[in-house]
Amino acid sequence: MNFTLDPTRHAAPQVVEALRAAIISLELEPGSALDRAELAQRFGVSQTPVRDALIRLSEEGLVLIRAQYTTQVSRIDVPAAREAHFLRRSIEIEIARLLALSHDPAVIDDLRAQLSRQAELAARKDFLGFIAADKEFHRLMYVAAGLPRLWSVVVRMSGHVDRLRLLHIPSVGKTESILDAHQAILQAIESRDAEAAQHAVRDHLSGTLASVDEIQQRYPEYLILS
């Protein structure tokens, strides 16, 4: 985990960002021990911003802090992932409707450019880059709908879903299915078909959690099912 702090910014938020990225990318695997002193040395800070960062990440469900015991990266909580996914799906179905009805050419161009970027990353099998581009496609939809703060809420709640997605992305045909789904969303918005846009989002955001059993069989030590 290589990271250099920006001296012009407060340390704790940067440590949060770096640790969250390492957890979401599975660089820090579920169950990994997190030593506060070691992390402080790695980031070149005191233990206080590291402690604050770990508390913040524990509130997001990504870190498990137990007094007198080792702090660990949490396992992937499938029930929590389902809750976060339900919230995101509910919001984005409505966002898709709004964007189809508003039909802003600039928004459509931005989404199309992002979709092209995703296709390039998929062709290179850059799964981390693909997931980042996938998130950016959806973030653009929130911004276009005038709801950027809701995207921040969704991101904070989606750590378990994001890790499931990374475990699922390498499956044969998964990146292709995501690209097809994004194309369907874009086409519906461009066609001003609000109902089709909502249907496309609903279908798209059903894939990863529908594959939990498959993921659990491959990574049983990573998941909490109930």
SULFENRA-V445841 format. One record per residue. N is the residue number from 0. RES is the residue in three letters. PHI is phi in whole degrees, 0 to 359 (999 if undefined). Layout:
N_RES_PHI, N_RES_PHI
This chain:
0_MET_999, 1_ASN_263, 2_PHE_203, 3_THR_245, 4_LEU_289, 5_ASP_275, 6_PRO_295, 7_THR_274, 8_ARG_241, 9_HIS_298, 10_ALA_288, 11_ALA_303, 12_PRO_299, 13_GLN_291, 14_VAL_294, 15_VAL_303, 16_GLU_300, 17_ALA_293, 18_LEU_292, 19_ARG_300, 20_ALA_298, 21_ALA_292, 22_ILE_286, 23_ILE_296, 24_SER_280, 25_LEU_69, 26_GLU_300, 27_LEU_261, 28_GLU_285, 29_PRO_307, 30_GLY_94, 31_SER_296, 32_ALA_284, 33_LEU_237, 34_ASP_266, 35_ARG_298, 36_ALA_294, 37_GLU_296, 38_LEU_294, 39_ALA_299, 40_GLN_293, 41_ARG_295, 42_PHE_273, 43_GLY_71, 44_VAL_227, 45_SER_285, 46_GLN_286, 47_THR_297, 48_PRO_295, 49_VAL_292, 50_ARG_300, 51_ASP_297, 52_ALA_295, 53_LEU_294, 54_ILE_297, 55_ARG_299, 56_LEU_289, 57_SER_292, 58_GLU_293, 59_GLU_274, 60_GLY_83, 61_LEU_266, 62_VAL_229, 63_LEU_250, 64_ILE_251, 65_ARG_233, 66_ALA_304, 67_GLN_72, 68_TYR_236, 69_THR_291, 70_THR_285, 71_GLN_227, 72_VAL_293, 73_SER_291, 74_ARG_286, 75_ILE_282, 76_ASP_272, 77_VAL_295, 78_PRO_301, 79_ALA_295, 80_ALA_298, 81_ARG_295, 82_GLU_297, 83_ALA_298, 84_HIS_293, 85_PHE_298, 86_LEU_298, 87_ARG_297, 88_ARG_298, 89_SER_298, 90_ILE_293, 91_GLU_287, 92_ILE_298, 93_GLU_289, 94_ILE_300, 95_ALA_301, 96_ARG_298, 97_LEU_298, 98_LEU_291, 99_ALA_294, 100_LEU_286, 101_SER_282, 102_HIS_46, 103_ASP_268, 104_PRO_303, 105_ALA_295, 106_VAL_295, 107_ILE_299, 108_ASP_297, 109_ASP_297, 110_LEU_293, 111_ARG_295, 112_ALA_296, 113_GLN_292, 114_LEU_296, 115_SER_296, 116_ARG_298, 117_GLN_299, 118_ALA_299, 119_GLU_297, 120_LEU_293, 121_ALA_296, 122_ALA_297, 123_ARG_271, 124_LYS_56, 125_ASP_271, 126_PHE_291, 127_LEU_295, 128_GLY_296, 129_PHE_297, 130_ILE_295, 131_ALA_298, 132_ALA_291, 133_ASP_299, 134_LYS_299, 135_GLU_295, 136_PHE_303, 137_HIS_288, 138_ARG_300, 139_LEU_300, 140_MET_294, 141_TYR_297, 142_VAL_298, 143_ALA_297, 144_ALA_276, 145_GLY_76, 146_LEU_232, 147_PRO_296, 148_ARG_290, 149_LEU_294, 150_TRP_298, 151_SER_298, 152_VAL_297, 153_VAL_299, 154_VAL_299, 155_ARG_295, 156_MET_268, 157_SER_258, 158_GLY_300, 159_HIS_291, 160_VAL_297, 161_ASP_298, 162_ARG_288, 163_LEU_301, 164_ARG_297, 165_LEU_295, 166_LEU_292, 167_HIS_269, 168_ILE_307, 169_PRO_292, 170_SER_301, 171_VAL_303, 172_GLY_86, 173_LYS_292, 174_THR_297, 175_GLU_297, 176_SER_292, 177_ILE_293, 178_LEU_299, 179_ASP_298, 180_ALA_294, 181_HIS_295, 182_GLN_296, 183_ALA_295, 184_ILE_297, 185_LEU_298, 186_GLN_297, 187_ALA_294, 188_ILE_296, 189_GLU_296, 190_SER_275, 191_ARG_61, 192_ASP_260, 193_ALA_297, 194_GLU_295, 195_ALA_294, 196_ALA_297, 197_GLN_296, 198_HIS_297, 199_ALA_294, 200_VAL_295, 201_ARG_301, 202_ASP_296, 203_HIS_298, 204_LEU_271, 205_SER_248, 206_GLY_292, 207_THR_297, 208_LEU_290, 209_ALA_290, 210_SER_253, 211_VAL_301, 212_ASP_299, 213_GLU_296, 214_ILE_295, 215_GLN_295, 216_GLN_294, 217_ARG_276, 218_TYR_227, 219_PRO_298, 220_GLU_283, 221_TYR_267, 222_LEU_251, 223_ILE_245, 224_LEU_270, 225_SER_209
